[in-house]
Amino acid sequence: MPDVTRVVDAVRAAHRQDRHVYILGNGGSASTATHFACDLSKATVVEGRPRLRVTSLTDNVALLTAWANDTSYDNVFAEPVRSLVNPGDLVIAISASGNSPNVLKGIDAARERGAVTVGLVGCNGGRLRQQVDICVHVQNHDYGVVEDCHLVLEHAITASVREGLLDD
């Protein structure tokens, strides 16, 4: 899948350029974001090499709920992105529907900050499919199937990034 290869290349470029990778999503996709961040952080460690810096924006529950309570749930990713993301960082959004307002606003904020953006989507791809630089689209309308495929993809991407780092 050429789009998966492009995601691997984007993660490897972030590593080479000492950029940060941020991952976000709602519900099951929030769990996938956490899992992906864990895998990319740990499974890509190569002795004697700088480590890939990865953060799941779904993991700071206090910050997430503060933004939701004080402004709107639509801002739970956009506001941390505005605080954390630097130009050239990589922001990966995971959304089965591709239409979650908070995910879309998070990607808008990432683009405003000059980040490279990736979407893992399902169903028809939603609006997210058109808003990201790189999109991996699971063409299925069953959320469970889409979420399972996203987990398989995150494992494949992590394994490919590690293999590339070992070969460098």
C-alpha positions in Angstrom: 0.0 0.0 0.0 1.7 3.2 -1.2 0.0 5.4 1.4 1.2 3.2 4.3 4.8 3.5 2.9 4.3 7.3 2.9 3.3 7.2 6.6 6.4 5.1 7.4 8.5 7.6 5.4 6.9 10.5 7.3 7.7 8.9 10.7 11.2 8.2 9.7 11.6 11.7 8.4 10.4 13.0 11.8 13.0 10.9 13.5 15.8 12.0 11.2 14.8 15.7 11.7 14.4 15.3 15.5 10.7 16.2 15.2 7.9 15.0 17.5 5.0 12.7 16.6 1.6 13.4 18.0 -1.3 11.0 17.7 -5.0 11.6 18.4 -8.4 10.0 18.1 -11.8 9.4 19.9 -13.3 6.3 21.5 -11.7 3.2 20.1 -9.5 5.4 18.0 -8.2 7.0 21.2 -7.2 3.6 22.4 -5.4 3.0 19.1 -3.7 6.4 19.4 -2.4 5.4 22.9 -1.3 1.9 21.6 0.4 3.5 18.5 2.3 6.0 20.6 3.4 3.2 23.0 4.6 1.0 20.1 6.3 3.8 18.2 8.1 5.0 21.4 9.3 1.6 22.6 9.5 -0.7 19.6 11.6 1.7 17.6 14.4 2.1 20.2 17.8 1.2 18.5 20.8 1.1 20.8 23.1 4.0 20.3 20.6 6.0 18.2 18.3 8.9 19.2 14.8 7.9 20.2 11.7 8.8 18.4 9.6 11.2 20.4 5.9 10.3 20.4 2.9 11.6 22.4 -0.7 10.5 22.3 -2.9 13.6 22.9 -5.6 11.3 24.3 -3.6 10.4 27.4 -3.8 13.6 29.4 -7.3 13.2 30.8 -7.1 16.3 33.0 -6.1 18.6 30.1 -8.6 17.0 27.7 -11.5 17.4 30.1 -10.4 20.9 31.1 -10.7 22.0 27.5 -13.9 20.2 27.0 -15.4 21.7 30.2 -14.1 25.2 29.7 -14.7 25.6 26.0 -16.0 22.7 24.0 -15.2 19.1 23.3 -14.5 20.2 19.8 -11.3 21.9 21.1 -9.8 19.0 23.1 -7.1 18.3 20.4 -6.8 21.7 18.7 -5.7 23.6 21.9 -3.0 21.1 22.9 -1.8 21.1 19.3 -1.5 24.9 19.4 0.6 24.6 22.6 2.8 21.7 21.7 3.3 21.2 17.9 6.2 22.9 16.1 6.6 23.3 12.4 7.7 20.0 10.8 6.3 17.8 13.6 4.0 14.9 12.6 0.4 14.7 13.7 -1.5 11.5 13.1 -5.3 11.6 13.4 -7.2 8.3 13.7 -11.0 8.4 12.9 -13.2 5.6 11.6 -15.8 8.2 10.3 -13.3 10.9 9.4 -15.9 13.5 10.5 -15.3 14.0 14.3 -15.3 17.7 14.8 -12.5 17.6 17.5 -10.3 15.5 15.2 -10.9 17.9 12.3 -10.1 20.9 14.4 -7.0 19.2 15.7 -5.8 18.7 12.2 -6.7 22.3 11.2 -4.6 23.5 14.1 -1.7 21.1 13.2 -1.7 22.5 9.6 -1.7 26.1 11.0 1.4 25.2 13.0 3.1 23.8 9.9 2.9 20.1 10.9 2.9 17.2 8.5 -0.5 15.5 8.9 -1.6 11.9 8.5 -5.1 10.4 8.7 -6.1 6.8 9.3 -9.7 6.7 8.3 -12.5 4.3 7.5 -16.0 4.4 6.0 -15.9 6.9 3.1 -13.0 8.8 4.7 -15.1 11.8 5.7 -13.7 15.3 5.7 -10.5 14.2 7.3 -9.5 12.3 4.2 -9.2 15.6 2.3 -7.6 17.6 5.2 -4.4 15.6 5.7 -1.2 15.3 3.7 -1.2 11.5 3.8 -4.3 9.4 4.2 -4.6 5.6 4.7 -8.2 4.7 4.0 -9.8 1.4 5.2 -12.8 1.1 2.9 -15.3 -0.5 5.2 -18.3 0.8 7.0 -18.2 -1.5 10.0 -16.5 0.5 12.8 -15.1 -2.6 14.5 -13.5 -3.8 11.3 -12.1 -0.3 10.6 -10.7 -0.1 14.2 -9.1 -3.6 13.9 -7.5 -2.7 10.6 -6.1 0.5 12.1 -4.5 -1.5 14.8 -3.0 -3.9 12.2 -1.8 -0.8 10.3 -0.2 0.8 13.3 1.7 -2.4 14.0 2.9 -2.7 10.4 4.0 1.0 10.4 5.8 0.5 13.7 7.6 -2.6 12.4 8.5 -0.9 9.2 9.9 2.1 11.0 12.0 -0.1 13.3 13.3 -2.1 10.3 14.3 1.1 8.6 16.1 2.4 11.6 18.0 -0.8 12.0 19.0 -0.6 8.3 20.2 3.0 8.5 
